[in-house]
Amino acid sequence: DPADAAWRLRRRGIRLVTVGVGLPQPDDTNLRNLVVPDVVFANDIVPLRVQCSASGYEKRSTTLLVKQDGAEVARKTVTFSGQSRIEELPFKAGRGGGAKTLEGELVPLPGEATTRNNALRRSLRVLDEKIKVLYIEGTPRWEYRYVRAVLKRDQRIDVQFINTEGDKDLARASKEHVGRFPEKEAQAFRYDLVILGDVRANTFTPTQLSLMEQLVRERGGSLILLAGPKHAPAEYLDTPIAAMLPVRFEQEKWEEIGDDVHPVLTPEGRRSTVMALERGEARTQALWSNVKPLNWVPPVLAPKPGAQVLAELSDTAQRPRAFPLIAWQRYGAGKCMFVGTDQLWRLRARTGDKYHLKFWGQAIQFLTLSRLLGDNQRLRLQTGQEEYALGEPVEMFANVLSDLYEPLSSPAFTVYVAQSSGGEPQSVALRAMPGLPGMYQGFFTPAAPGRYRLSASAEDEAPAGTGATPLGQAPGAQSQAVVEFDVRPDAAEQ
């Protein structure tokens, strides 16, 4: 018994001294992580963050270098304090599209135990093409005027306008204006995004509405309907636009709401990069709370099944159900968003165009990036979100085309999910979505937190004679389709 032994030693006048012995940490600097977006546009400022640490070099300094394809793009002097630190090194992506190799390096200090942990590499995709946007508006309202300025100022965007109730001579006088929506596929399908404002539904012929629907469903384009009190969305109830939107609505008058009613972010909205205006959730919500008065809202009944609602009205307690103010859904190969107010320009209050520009820029990039990346191929895998809580079902989608580039007609399509760090893949059967040929949907609930990998095959090479296809490929496809997502521990553990 150690206690008894100590007592006997003290009785004999022997002093007992406990000595802690530990191994000293070797002198070392360590580059722990490079945090960088997966995709940026040419000439964008890339917000790079670097995590580094050191032991035995407190108050010593070294140089942190960042290279893109071997060429130095940023450097910074780092002074260590004994704790891990995060340094920000924004740099300009430059021109020239394609995959880039990003390298970070801490210049070694004398006497380091190892230099193998002084460097890291990451891949970066640079898009050297512009997002082609067509904005169709009726009477030039305030939201249109400010969004127009945002679109024209953004160097990533190539925008054209149609003013159905404005100056009829603009289309002849300006290259950025066109007279009417195209009636030929070659012209209609060139756009990545159509923003449809408060425009009379009879402005469009059945052919034009059909081409707009095909642009989204078949070609991976996107649509934003920016509601207005005169025509949209009510006049589109019996058109293809109604099927594309993520909300159900009716042909009634707009509803007047109180002056204090404002947008409130839903859990999906708080996780979404579209709605984020500042880093902190509280600060972002406070900014959205300034968007008032909204005055009127359209006659929206409810979100459709599968739609993602990003913002609701703050008067939910006075309603039988929450009002979906901003929502989106997948439609075929593309995406459709509904914005149920034309008062978002109030984000400019006391801040200029900072937050108004940020919302519209993020929304446009979110809707169009998949098309620009070329993932509207024969197989496209997606998850509903990039991050889920433990125990939350992961919504998975597959858009599959046959060898003839026609929608696959099978009743189910199998995908595989496994932790990125390794482990046995689990098969998940996605079911065909009614009314959306080639589109499959399913759910998977992870049993543990971590990063997961979603693909269309359990192995890199399919076993002979099984009829399975190689990793991430539909029959005959040429490119890999793999999606990763994160599962975080539950809130109580955090």
N, C-alpha and C positions, 0 to 999 in steps of 0.2 A: 504494500500500500504506500504510494508516494507520500501521502500526508503523514502517515505514521513514521516513515523514514525521516522526513524533515523534522518532525518533533523530536525524535531521538538525537539527531545531529545537533539541534539547538541546545538540548540539555547538556551536551558535552562541550558546549562552547564553540562549536564549529559553525561558522557563518555560511549559509547556503546562498549562492549567487546563481541566478538564472541568466544565461547568455543566449541571445537570439543570433542565429547565424543564417545569413542569406547570401545567395550568389549575386555579385554585383552585375548591374546591367552593362553590356558592352557599349562602347561609344558607337553611335549609329544614327544616321538620318534616314527617314523612311517616307517615301511618297505613297500615300495610302489610297487615294482615289482621285479620278478625274470625272467631274460631273459636267456633261455637255449634252445639248439636244441631239437627238438622232438625225434630224433633218433641219437644214437652214437654207435660205435663199442666197443667191450670189450677192455679194457686197453687204450682206447683213452683218450687224455686230453680234458676234457669238458670245453669249454670257457664260464663260468658262469659270468653274470653281474647282479649286485644287485643295485637297486635304493632305496635310503633311505633319510630321512629328519628328522629334529627336530625343535621344537620351545621351547625357554626357556632354552636350554642347549648348547648355543654357547660356543665353546672352551672346551666343556666337551667330554669325550671319553667313548665308551662302546665297547663290543665285538660282532662281527657279526659271527654267527655260521652257517655252512651248513652241513646238514646230509643227507645221502642216506640210505633209509630203516632203519632209527634210528641210524646209525653209523656215527660218525663225519668224514667228508672228507676234510673240510677246515675251517679255522677261520682267522679273521683279526680284528685288532683294528681300529675303526672308530672314527675320531674326527670331530664333527659337526661345521659348520660355519654359520648356519642360512639359508642356501640354500640347495635345493635338490642336492644330489651328487650320482654319479655312481661308485661303487667299482667293481673291477674285482677279482674273486676268482676262477681261474682254478683249477680243480682237476681231478684225474684219475678215470675213470669209474669203473675200476676193472673187474674181470671176472664174468661169470655167466650171461646168457641172461635173457630177459623178461622185464616186466614192473617194474620200480623202482619208489619209492616215494622220491622226493627231497624236503627238508624242509630248509627254511632260517629263522633265528631268531636273532633279536636284543636283547641282554641281557638288561632287563629293568633297568632304572636309578631310584634312590629314588625320590618319589613324583610324578611319572607320573600319568596323568589324567586317562589313560587307557592303558592296555597292550594287548588289543585284536588286535591292529594293528601292533604288533611287530613281527608277524610270518606269513609266506606264504608257500603254498605247490604247487608243480608242479609235473607232471608225466614225466618220462623219460624212453624211450625204449632203451634197450641195446641189441645189436645183438652179440651173441657169436658164430658166424660162419663166414667163410671166403667167399669172392667173388671169384667164380671159373671163371678164364679167360683163353681163348685159343687165342694166338697170332700167326697168320699164316703170314709168310713173305718170300719174294723171296730173292733177293740179299741183304745182310746185309748193309743197308744204314745208314747214320748218325742218322736219326730220330729213326730208329729201335734200334740202339745201346743204345741211351739215354732212350727211352721208356722201353726197356728191363731192364735197371738198376732201373728205377722207379718202375716197377712192382715187381721186386725181392726184393726191399727194403721195400715195403709197407707191414706191418704185417697183414693188412686186406685182402690181396689178396693171393690166391692160384693159381699160374700161370703155364701154360705149353706152350711150343713153338713148332711150326712146321716150319722148314727151308726147303723150296722147292728147293732152289738153293745153299744151303750151304753144310756143311759137312754131308754126308749121314749117318755117323756112330754115330752122336750125339744121335739119338733115342735109340740106343743100349747102349750107354755109360752113359747116364744121365736120371734120372727119370723125370726131368723137360722138356724133349723133347719127342715128339711122332712122329711116322713115317708119319702118314697121318690122315686126318679127318675121324672120325668114320663113319661106314656104318650101324650101329645098333642104334636104338632109345635110348637104355639104356645108351650108352656111349655118344652119341651126346647131349642128353637132360640134361646131368649133368652140362653143362656149363651155367653160368649166362650171359656171354659176349663173343662174338667172335670179335677179331680185325683182319680184313682182310687187309693185306698190298698189296704191288705191286707184285701180284702173277698171273701167267698165269691162265686164266679161264679154260683151258683144264686140269689143275691139278686135278679138281674135276669131279667126275662122276655125272650123273643126280641124282642118289640117294643121294649123299652127298649134293648137292645143295638143293635138296628138304628137307632134314633133317635140313639144316641150316635155310631154310625159315620157316619150322614148329616150330623150336625152338623159333623163335621170334613171329610168328603169333599166335600160339596155347599155348605155354608154358611160355610166358612172358619174354623170354630172350631178349638180345639186340645185335646189330651189329654196329661196327664202321668200315667204309671203309676209310682207310688212303691212299689217292691217290698217285700214282707213275707214272713216265713218260713212263714206259715200257708197263704195262698191265692194270692197274686199273685207272679209271673205264671202259675205252673204250671197252675192250674185254668182258665185262659182259652185253653188251647191250641186247642180246637175251637170258638172263638167269633170274632166279627168283630174283637175286640181284638187277637188274634194277628196278623192281617193289617195292622193299623194300626201296630204297634210297629216300631221300627227294628232290632230284634234278633230272632234265632231262638232258641228255648228249648225245653226238654223237660220232661216231668213226672217229675222226679227230686227227691231230697232236696237241700236247700241244702248247699253245700260249706263246710266249716270252713277258715278261713285263718289264717295266723300273726298274732301281735299287732303285728308291725312293718309289715305290709302296709298301704299307704295309696294314695290316688288320685294319679296322675301325669297331668299335662295332655299331650295329644297336640299336634302342630303346629296342628291345627284348634282345639283348646281354648285354646292360647296366643293365637290371633288372635281368639277369640270374646269378645264383650262379656258373654256369659252367665257365663263362668268368671272374669273379671277381678275380683280382690279389692283389688289395689293397682295403682299405675301401672307398677311394674317387674315384669317376668316372674319374676325370681328371688324377689322378695318374695311374689308371688302363689303360686308353687309351694311356697314354704316354708310358707305358711298351709295349703295343701291337704295338705301332708305331716303336719300335726297331726291330720288326721282319721283317727284310729286309737285303739283297735283297731276294725276293721269286723266282726270275729267271723265272720260268715257271708255268703256271696253266693249268689244264685239260680242255677239250672242253665241258664245262658246258653251257647249254642253259638258264635255269631258274629254280627257285625253284618250286616244285609242290604245288598245292592248299592245304592249311592247314599246310604246312611246316613252321617251325620257323627258320628264318635266324638269326644267332647270330653275324656273322662278314661278312663284304663285303670288296672288294678291295677299296683302297683310290682313284683310278682313275675313279670313277663313272661318272664324268663330261665328260670323253672322250669315254664313252660307250653308246650304245643305251639303255641298262638296267644294273642295278647293278649286279656285279658278286657275287653269294652266296658262300663265301669261307668256312664257317663253318655253317652247318644247321642240323636240326634234325626233325623227325616226328614220330608219333605213327604208328605202323604197327601191326594191330590186337591187341594182348595183350601185345606186347612189343614195343621197341623203336629202331630207326635206326638213326645213325649220319653219316654225310659226312664231312670229313676234306680234303679240296682241296689243301693241300700243305704238303710237308714233310720237311718244313723248320722251324717248331715250336721250334726246338732245339735252335734257335737264341734267345729265351727268356733267355737263360743261360748267355748272354753277361754281363760280369762284376758282375753277381749275383750268379753264380754257378747254381745249380739245383733248387733253391728256387721256382721260378715262373713256370718253366717247369713242375716240379713235382706237383705243386699246380693245374695247369690246368688239367693235365691228371688224377690226383686223384679225382678232382671235377667232371670231365666228367664221369668217371667210376662209382662213387657213384650215380650220377644223373640217369644214365641209368639202374643201377642194383638194386637200393634200393627197388623199388616197388615189384620186384620178391622176394627179401630176406624177405620183410615184410609179404609175403604170401597173397598179395591182388590180385593175379591172381585166384580168386575164382569165384563163379557163378555170382557175381555182383561186378563190380569195377567202381567207379566214379572218374573222374578227371576233373580238369580245366586246360586250356592252360597255365595259370600262377598262381602264388600265390597272386599277387597284380595287381590291375587294377586302372586306372584313372577314375574319375567320368565321365560318358558319354561314356566310352569305352565298347563295347560289350564283355561280358564274354563268352568265348568259353568253352562248357561243353561236356564231353564224358561219355558214359556208355558202358562197355563191359559186355554183359549179356549172360549167358549160361542157358540152360534148366535143368530140373531135371535129364536128361540123360547126362549132361555135354556136350551138343551139342549147337552150336550157336543158339540163339533165332531167329526165322524167322519172327517175327511181323514187320510191316512196321514202327512202332513208339514205343517209350518207354517214359513214363512220369516221370519226376523228379520234385522236389519241392525246391524252394529257399525262404529263409526267413532270416531276420537279426538275428544274434546270440543272441542279447539282447531281442528278442521277436518280435511278430508281426504276421500277417496273412501270411501263406506261399502262394507263387504264383506258379502255375503249369506251367511247360515248357515241350512241346512235343519235344523230340529228334527224329530225323529222321534216318532211317537206312542208313548207308554209303554204296554206291555201291561197290561191289566187296569185301567187308569185312563183312562176316556174323557175326552177333552178336554184331557189333560195331555201336553205335548210336552217333549222333552229333547234337548240337543245340546251340542257343545263347540267352543270357539274358542281358538286359541293366539295371543296378540298378538305382534307382531314387535318392538315397542319399548315402553319404559316410558312411563307417562303416565296421564291420565284418559280413560276410554272411555265411550261412550254406546251403550246398547242400546235399539233401538226396533223397531217392527213395519213401518216403511216407510222407504225410502231418501230420500224427500222429504216436505216438508210437505203437498204435494198430489200425489195419484197421477196419473200420466199418463193421459190420456183413452184409453179403449178397452182398457186393460190388465187391468181387473178388480181392480187392486190397491186397497188401502184407504188412507185418510189415515193420517198419522203416528200410530203407537201405537194403532190402532183395529182391532178385529175388525169384521166386517160389521155395520153398523148401530149400532156402539157410539157413545157420546156423550162419552167422556172419554179424555184422553191417557194413555198408559202408556209412560213412559220410565224407564230405570234406568241409573245411572252407577256405574262401579267403577274402582278404581285398580290399576295394574300398576307395582310397584316394581322397581328394579334388583335383580340377584341379590345374594346375601349377600356374595360376595367383593368386589364393587364398594362395598357399604356399608362 
